[in-house]
Amino acid sequence: MTTTLIVLAVIVVLILFLVGIYNKLVALKNRFQNSFAQIDVQLKRRYDLIPNLIETAKGYIKHERETLEAVIAARNAAASGLKAVNGDPSNKQAMGQLMNAEGSLAGALGRLNVVVEAYPDLKANQNMMQLSEELISTENRITFARQAYNDSVMEYNTYRESFPAIALANTFGHPTNATLLEFDNIEAMQEAPKVSF
């Protein structure tokens, strides 16, 4: 009788231990998915601002059509990349596509900023100033949201790779690590253009 109680107690403790691991994996996964949802909101906001920025710039920089078209094409590619992720940031291929598209968009926006600097009337335009301010604000929000997402991913990956979670993660439906979100050209876009005399 005592042996049976001890065996039952061990089984109950083992079950509670497994439930604890499962629940923590789920909680951490939900946290990084929610963090990505915050990035999603800010990226969509940026994508909505870009056409307005282009329309404002069109009247002033007619000779820079290639730059404007490059920004629109990069914006559309980034929006497609975000759609490919489709709320599942654990999809490594889609995240890679999004990161590449965002890098291209940042480069195109950086080139547009250089062009805008060459047109003082455009730079002084009230709509352009307001849109530029909103875009910078959105970029800052994206940076903070990306940092929160990457922190959540790091916490999830660390727990998933630690023992005993690593032995049970596949069984519990967590077969891979989450992907960090890094945009290569964001820093380049935020740097001031270099001028030499």
N, C-alpha and C positions, 0 to 999 in steps of 0.2 A: 504494500500500500504506500509506504513512504517512498519507495523507488519510483512508483508510478507518479506520485505527486512531484517528485524532483524532475522526472523526465518531462512532465507536462509544463512545469515551470520553465525549464530550459527551452522547450518548444515555443512557449508564449514569449519569452524574452527574445528568442531568435526571430520570431515573426515581427515583433515590435521593432527590432533592430532593422530588419529588411524594409518595413513600412517607413521607418524614419529616413533611410537612404533614398527610397523611391520618392517620398514627399519632398525631400530637399532637392533632388534632381529636377523634379517638376517645377518647384518654386523658382529655382535659379534659371531654368529655361524660360519660364514665363516672364521673369524679370528682364532677360536680355531681349526677348521678343517685344515686350512693352517699350523698352528703350529704343529699339529700332523703329517702332511705330512713331515715336517722337521725332526721329530723324526724317521719317517718311513725310510727316506733316510739314516740316520746314523745307524739305526739298521741293515738295509740291508748291509751296509758297514762292520759292525762288523761281521755279519754272513758270509760274503765273506772272511774275514781275518782268521776266526777260522780254516777252513780246512788247510790253509797254515801253520798255527801255529802247528797244530797236525802233519802234514807231516814232519815238521822240527824236532819236538820232537820225532817222532817215532824211528828214528835211534839211539837215545841216551837212551831212557827210555823204552826199550823193556819189562822190568819186570813190568811196570805200565800200562799195556794194559787196565785194568778196568777203570782207570782214564781217559785215552784217549777216550775210548768208551763212558764213561759217559758225557764227554764234547760234543762229536758229537751228542749223543742222546738229550742232553739238547739244543744244538744249533738247531737241527731239530724241536724240540717241540716249541722253541721260534719262529722259522720261520713260523711254522704252526699257532701259536697264532697271529702273525702279519698278516698273510693272512686272518685269521678269522675276524680280525677287518675290513679288506678290505676297508680302507679309511673312515670308519664311526666310529669315536671315540665316538659317542653317544650310541653305542651298549654296554651296561653295561656288559653283559655276555661275549662278546668277549674281552672286555678290561680286565675283571677279569682273563680270560684265558691267555691273554698276560702277565699280571703282574705276575701271578704264574709261567709261563714258563720262564720269564726273571729272576725271583728270583732263579729258579733252575739252569739256565745257569750261573748266577753270582756265585752261590755256587760251581758249577763244575769248573769254571775258577779259583776260589780261591783255590780249591784243586790242580788244575794243577800248579798254581804258587808256592804252597808249594813244590810240587814234583820237579819242575824246580830248586828251591833253593838247592835241594839235589844233583844236577848234575852240578858241576862247568863248565864242558866242554860244556854242553848244554847252560848254562847261558851265556857263553862267545861266543857262536856261533854268527857270524855276522847276519845271517838271523833271528835267534831267537831274537836277540837284536832289529833289525829293526822291526820285526813283533810285538814284545812287545811294542815298542815305538808307532807304529801306532795304536795298540789296546788301549793303554792308551789315546792317542790323541782322538780316536773315543769315548771312554768312557766319556771324558770331553765334547765333542760336544753333546753327548746324554744328559748329565746332563744339559747343557745350554739350549738345545732344549726342554727338559722336563720341565725345569723351565719356559720357555716362554709359553709352552703349558698350564701348570697349572695356570699361571697368566691369560691367555686368558679364560680358563675355569672358573676361579673364577669371572672374570669380567662378563662373560655371565650369570653364575648362579646367581650372585648378581642382575643383571638387571632383569633377568627373574623372580626372586622371589620378586621383589619390586613392589609396587603398582604404577600405574595401569597395568603394564605389566603382572603381575601374573593372572589378571582377563582375559586377552586376549591371553596369550601364547598358550593355548590349541587350541583355535580357529584359531590362525595363524600358526599352525603346529609345535609348539615347546612344546610337551607334557611333556618332562622330562628334568631334569638337566643333564649336561655333567658330565663325570666321570674324576676325577683327576687321573693322572698316577703316581703311586708310585711303585718303585722296592725295595722290602724288603732287598735283600742281596747285593745290589750294594755297600753300605758302608762297609759291611764285606769284600767284595772282595778287596777293596782299602786299607784296613788296613794292616799294616806290620804283618807278621807272628810272633807269640810270641815264644821265645826260652827260655827254662829254663835249668840250669846246675845242 
